[in-house]
Amino acid sequence: MSLPAAETYVVSGNLLVAAPSVTNATVAQDVINSNLLCQLAADKKLTSRFIDPAVWLDMYRNSLGKVFWQITNSNTVSYPVPPLIRSLTLMKILQATFFKTLDANLVDCIEEGIGLWLELPESSAPALLYNSKTHVEFEIDEKVPPVPSTISVINLQLSVVHSGSRLSVCSIYFKTLESVEADLFNQKFAVKDILGNVSVSSFKAELIESNYSAIRQQIIDKLGETNIRENIILVPATLAPAGIELDTGTRQFLDSVDI
């Protein structure tokens, strides 16, 4: 599977933006394949990325280190909710934390990638994949009115690859009594409905290509065509125009015409 370099991808539960400084398609493919492998390995080991997102993230990050990613600047904090603030959005949390650690051009790339994702129809393949791996609803065993019968767990993964094979990663995870809506990044989550802390975890990494090249084909083989096809999806820069509903006469003509 040949991938263009500077694009936005959904890689399982990771919205990965490749900046224009990534000009080598092989490097982009290595970054994406290794990230997918480590996500799937953590999913397999823990059965779910939503039961304990912090443990899942540790396993994902440690797995990256085993396939020749050099991890630095790993940090996890509880997001301090400002006084008198009644609601939070994922975008505002990103702006107050992760974006402050990046150069302005990388922030622009991420915001553009998020914008492209938000334009997707809810039923599109990249939207369905990312949503399924980013949030889930669990039933509450003891239902005491007026508490809702479900809670939502959010485990958001966002990455930007830049300067060749350097990666900056952010994860935001928390629980809420609210259901997650389509506008994931801009949904206003009521502070009163958030259960526990909002955790923000980030790290930087660089893929050591000279070492990774020795295991490149093994990782591709381990993933297999099905995993690659179903879990690596390009977010299109432009959406195809909506289909035109053809009347019966037009359909009959096109079916019968012979040229």
N, C-alpha and C positions, 0 to 999 in steps of 0.2 A: 504493500500500500504506500504509494508515493504521496507525500504531503507538501503543500506549499508552506513556505516559512512564515512570513509575517501575516498571521491570521488569528482568529479567535476560535477556540475549540471547546467543546464539552468533552472532557476526559473522565468518564464515569461521573463522580460527584465533584469534579474540579473544573471550574471555568478558567481555562488557561488562555492567556493572551500572549501571543508572540509579537514582540515589538519589532519595528522595522530594522533594528540592528541585528536581528537574527536573519541572516541571508543564506544560510546553508540548510537546505531541506533535510539533509541527513541528520544534522544536529537536532533540528526540530523534531524529527521522527524519533530520535533517541530519547529526547526529553519526554515526549509524550508516551512512548511505549514503556519506559522505565517507571513513570508515574502511575500508569495504569496497572502495571504488574504489582507495584507496592500497595496500591489501594485494594486490589482484588485479594492480595495476600492477607491484608488486615481484615477485610470482610470475611474471608474464609476462616481465619483463626478465631475471630470474636463473634461470628455469625451475624453481627449487625454493627454498623457504625453509629447507631443511635442509642444503644443501651448505656454506654459510657464513652462519650466522644473524646474525653481527654486520654483515656487508655488507647482508643483507636488511633488517635493522632500520634501518640508516642510510637506505636507499632509501625504506622505508615512512615514516619520520619526515620526511625531506626532501620527500616527495610531499605530506604533510599541509600543510607550509608553503606549497606552491603552490596549495592550495585554501582559503586564508585561515584556516589555523590558525596562531596565534602560539605558537611553541614556546619554553619556558623550562625551566630546571633540568634540563637533559639530563646524565645521569651514568651511567657504566658502571664497575662494580667487579668484582673477583674475590672471590667469597664466601670469607672466611677460615674454613676448617673448624676448629672448636675441637679442641684436643688431646684424645686418647683417645676421640674420637667415632668410632664405627664405621659409622654410617649417617646419612643425611640424608633429610628429606622436603621436598617443595616447600612445604608449609604452614609448616614451621619456618623455611625460608629466607625466605619472605614475612614472617613475624612478626619476624624479626631484621633485615629491611632495609626493604622497601617500606612495611609497615604503620606503621613508626616515623615516616614522613614525612606521615602522614595523621591527620586528626582521628578521634577514637574512633568517632563516629557513622558515618563512612565505612568504617572497618574493619568495623564491625558489618554494614553493607550488603553489603560484599564477602563476608564470611564466610557471610552468609545466602544470597547468590547461589551461592557454591561449594557450600553445603549442598544447595541445590535441584538443582544439576547432578549432584552425587554420588548423588542419589536416582533419577536417570533410569535406565531400563533401558538396558543396553549397546546394544541394537538400536534405540533411539529415534533419530529424525532429528537432534536437537541433539547427542546423545552421539557418534553416528557422524561428524558433521561436525567437531566440535571435536577428537576424537581423531585424525582423518585429517590435520588441519592442525597438530597439536601435537607428534606424535612419529612416527617412522618407523624401520624397521629396514633396515640395509644389510648386504649380504653382505661378508665379509672375503675379499679375494683370496688372501692367503697364510694358510692354515689350519694353525696349529701347535698340536697338542694340548698342554695341555688348554685352550687358549684357545677360547672359543665361536666359532662360524662367522659370527656376526652381531654388529653393534653397534647400539645404539639412539641416535638423536639426538633430543633434546628441545628444542623451541623454544616455550616457553609464553608466551602473551600474555594479560594480564589488565588490565582497565581499569575505572575508575569515573568516570561523568560526574555532575557535581554543580553546584550553584550556578548554574543556568541552562545555560551551554554550556562549562563548564570540565571538563577531562579530566585524570585522573592515570593514567599507564600504567606497567606493569612487565612486563619480559621476563626470563625465566630460561632460559638455554640451556647445554647441556653434552652430553657423550657418555658412554655407559656400556656395559659388556658385558652388562648385564642387560636382559631384556625388560620392557616397560612393562605394568603390570597395570591392571585396571579402576579401582581406587581411586587415580587418578593423583596427587591432592594429598597423600595420606597414605601412599603406598607408600614403604617404607624402601629407599633406594638405598645399597648397600654402598659405603663410601668407597674401598675397595681396587679396586672395579670401575669407578670413574669415571676417564675418560681426560682428562687435562688439567684445566683450571680450570672451576669453576662460575661463569658470568658472570651478573651481575644488572644490568640496564639499566633506567633509569626516566627519565621526563620528564613535565612538565606542559604543558598546552596549553589555549588558549581559542579557540573558533571565533568569528571576527568575523562575526556574523550579517548586519550591514548590507552587507558585501561579498559574503558567500556567497549571499545571496538572488538576486544577479544570475546565478549559475551553477547554482542549485538544479536547475532543470529539465534543464539540459544534463547534469548528473551522473546524474540519474535515467534520462535517455535513453541515456547512455553505458553504464550498468550493464545496462539492459534487464530485462524482466520475469523472465526465466529466472534470471539471476544474483541478483536480489533474492529471488526465491522460494526458491532452493536454498541461498543463503549467508547469509540473515538468518532465524534461527529463534528464536522465543520459548521460553524455558525456563519451563514451566508452574509456577505457584506450588503447585498441587496436582495429583497424578497421578490420572488416571481409574482407577476400580476395574477390576481384572482381569476379563476376560470370563468368563461362566459357560458351561460346556459343557452344551449342551442334549441331552437324550436323544432317541431317534428319534421316539417318540410325540409329544413336544412340537413337534419340528420339523414333523412331518407335519400336526399340527393347525394350526400357524401358517401353513403353506403353503396349506392347503385352506380355512381359515375365510373366510367372506364376510360382511362387515358393511356 
